[in-house]
Amino acid sequence: MAKHPHKANVSNMFLESLIKSNNATALKIMFYVARSDLVVPDTRVLDFKIDTKKLCDYCNIDSKTLIRNIETIQETTVKYRDDKGMGFINLIVKSHFGYNEGVTEITMLKEVLDKLIEVKQNFTTIDVQNIMKLTSKHSLKMIQLLERINGYSEGIAKRKEFTLDELNKLFGVKYKRLKEFERKILVPAKNELDLNSKLSFVYSIKYDKEKMTKGRAKAVSATIDLIANTPYPTLF
């Protein structure tokens, strides 16, 4: 079957670490590298030469932003687990930007790419092109969540219920009230996805009325429903 040039199968474990430790632009660059049309040589150390203009255009960034964020990625260490134990690994070993050639060179271990591009199990298929207009890492996390929900079998509702503790762990935050999580994460993420993404969501908050004593019932969970979306057209 032909590979899709804008799809990437990204390890769930690795994706969690990337989202927690990086900003949105750095994630976009790594997603660009992880696209399924990438030809990976069978060597332990991988040297990639990427057209700088094509990379910047695809990620909707300029060259200064590219350099700044690749430096951030190069300083990032990701925690991972395998059958033998756990460890830490740097995403990029070396980078070089050719001013005259217009080429960005990236050196990384094949081990990193193998963990980034997980094609056997426990992965999420990401539509890379779909996320390039997003600016928030929380929106990118929500896309990952929605892609998982979208992968549910036919006949199963495209929805998932989460407690506050589960949402805090998923998004790497520590909000004490679901209302605060809604205001800081759900509302901004939905607004950005509605504007830019082919996938978005609606949500509902569940309240525990049985344990209500005074005032309002406590919010105990949020149910995320996947919806297909047509991004709003822009004038620019």
C-alpha positions in Angstrom: 0.0 0.0 0.0 1.3 3.4 -0.9 2.5 5.6 1.9 0.7 8.9 2.6 3.1 11.8 2.4 1.3 13.7 5.2 0.8 10.8 7.7 3.0 9.7 10.6 2.7 6.8 12.9 4.0 8.2 16.1 4.7 6.0 19.2 2.2 6.9 21.9 4.9 6.8 24.6 7.3 9.0 22.7 4.5 11.4 21.7 3.6 11.8 25.4 7.2 12.8 26.2 7.5 15.1 23.2 4.3 17.0 24.2 5.2 17.4 27.8 8.8 18.6 27.1 8.4 20.8 24.0 6.5 23.7 22.5 4.2 23.4 19.5 6.8 24.5 16.9 9.4 22.0 18.0 6.7 19.3 17.8 5.8 20.3 14.3 9.4 19.9 13.2 9.6 16.4 14.7 6.3 15.5 13.1 7.7 16.7 9.8 10.7 14.3 10.2 8.3 11.5 11.2 6.2 11.6 8.1 5.8 8.2 6.5 7.4 9.2 3.2 10.8 9.4 4.9 13.4 7.0 3.6 15.4 5.7 6.5 18.9 4.3 5.9 19.9 1.2 7.8 22.7 2.7 9.8 22.9 3.5 13.6 23.5 7.2 13.0 21.2 9.0 10.5 22.1 12.1 8.6 19.2 14.0 7.0 19.5 16.8 4.5 16.3 18.8 4.4 15.4 21.7 2.1 15.1 24.6 4.6 12.5 26.5 2.6 10.3 23.4 2.2 10.6 22.7 5.9 9.7 26.2 6.9 6.8 26.5 4.5 5.4 23.2 5.6 5.6 24.2 9.3 4.5 27.8 8.7 7.6 29.2 10.3 10.6 31.3 9.3 14.3 30.3 9.3 15.1 32.1 12.6 12.2 30.2 14.3 13.4 27.0 12.8 17.0 27.4 14.1 15.7 28.4 17.6 13.4 25.4 17.9 15.9 22.9 16.5 18.3 24.1 19.3 15.5 23.5 21.8 14.9 20.0 20.4 18.6 19.2 20.5 18.7 20.1 24.2 15.6 17.9 24.9 16.1 14.5 26.5 13.1 12.1 26.3 12.4 9.3 28.8 11.4 6.0 27.2 10.7 2.4 28.3 11.2 -0.9 26.5 11.2 -4.6 27.4 14.6 -4.4 29.1 14.1 -1.3 31.2 14.0 2.5 30.9 16.4 5.2 29.6 16.8 8.7 28.4 17.8 9.8 24.9 18.5 13.1 23.0 16.2 13.7 20.1 18.9 15.3 17.9 22.6 14.7 18.2 23.8 17.5 15.8 22.3 20.1 13.5 23.8 22.4 10.8 22.2 25.2 8.8 23.7 26.0 5.4 23.1 29.6 4.6 24.2 29.4 0.9 22.9 25.9 0.2 19.5 26.4 1.9 19.8 23.0 3.5 19.2 22.0 7.1 21.2 19.0 8.2 20.1 16.9 11.2 21.9 14.0 12.8 20.0 11.6 15.0 20.3 8.1 16.2 18.3 5.5 14.4 17.0 4.4 17.8 15.3 7.7 18.2 13.6 7.5 14.8 12.5 4.0 15.5 10.9 5.1 18.7 9.4 8.2 17.0 8.0 6.3 14.0 6.3 3.3 15.7 4.7 1.1 13.1 4.0 -2.1 15.0 1.9 -1.3 18.0 0.8 1.4 20.5 1.0 4.3 18.0 -1.2 7.1 16.9 -1.5 8.0 13.2 -1.1 11.7 12.9 -2.2 13.8 9.9 0.9 16.0 9.9 -0.5 18.5 7.4 -3.6 18.9 9.7 -1.6 20.3 12.6 0.8 22.7 11.0 -1.4 25.8 11.7 -1.8 25.0 15.4 0.2 27.0 17.9 -0.6 25.4 21.2 0.9 22.2 22.4 -2.4 21.5 24.2 -4.1 21.6 20.8 -1.6 19.2 19.5 -2.2 16.9 22.4 -6.0 17.1 21.7 -5.3 16.2 18.1 -3.5 13.0 19.3 -6.5 12.2 21.5 -9.0 12.8 18.7 -6.9 10.7 16.3 -7.1 7.8 18.8 -10.8 8.2 19.2 -11.2 8.4 15.5 -9.5 5.0 15.3 -12.2 3.2 17.3 -13.9 0.4 15.5 -17.1 0.9 13.5 -20.2 0.7 15.7 -18.4 2.2 18.7 -19.2 5.8 19.6 -16.4 8.3 18.8 -16.3 9.6 22.4 -14.3 9.1 25.6 -15.0 10.1 29.2 -12.1 11.4 31.4 -11.8 12.2 35.0 -9.9 15.4 36.0 -6.9 13.2 37.2 -6.8 11.5 33.8 -7.0 14.8 31.9 -4.2 16.3 34.1 -2.0 13.3 33.3 -2.7 13.4 29.6 -2.0 17.1 29.2 0.8 17.3 31.7 -0.9 19.8 34.0 -2.1 19.9 37.6 -5.4 21.7 37.8 -7.4 21.2 41.0 -10.8 21.8 39.5 -12.4 20.6 36.2 -13.8 24.0 35.6 -10.3 25.5 35.6 -9.1 22.7 33.2 -12.1 23.6 30.9 -11.2 27.3 30.9 -7.5 26.8 30.4 -7.3 23.8 28.1 -10.7 22.6 26.6 -12.0 26.0 25.5 -8.8 27.3 23.9 -8.0 23.9 22.2 -11.5 23.7 20.8 -11.3 27.3 19.5 -8.0 26.7 17.7 -9.1 23.3 16.3 -12.4 24.8 15.0 -10.4 27.4 13.1 -7.6 25.2 11.7 -8.2 21.5 11.9 -10.2 18.8 10.0 -10.9 17.2 13.4 -12.4 19.0 16.3 -14.6 18.1 19.3 -17.5 19.0 21.5 -17.6 18.2 25.2 -19.9 17.8 28.1 -19.2 18.1 31.8 -20.7 15.5 34.2 -21.7 16.6 37.7 -22.0 14.5 40.8 -25.4 15.7 42.0 -25.8 12.8 44.5 -23.0 14.0 46.7 -24.0 17.7 46.4 -24.4 19.3 49.8 -24.4 23.1 49.3 -24.4 25.2 46.1 -23.4 23.6 42.9 -22.7 19.9 42.3 -19.0 19.0 41.8 -17.8 18.4 38.2 -16.4 14.9 38.1 -15.6 14.1 34.5 -15.6 15.4 30.9 -16.8 13.5 27.8 -15.0 14.3 24.6 -17.0 13.7 21.4 -15.1 13.7 18.1 -16.6 15.8 15.2 -15.5 16.3 11.6 -14.8 19.9 11.0 -14.4 22.3 8.2 -11.8 25.0 9.2 -13.0 28.5 8.9 -11.7 30.3 5.8 -9.3 33.1 6.4 -8.7 36.3 4.4 -5.0 36.0 4.6 
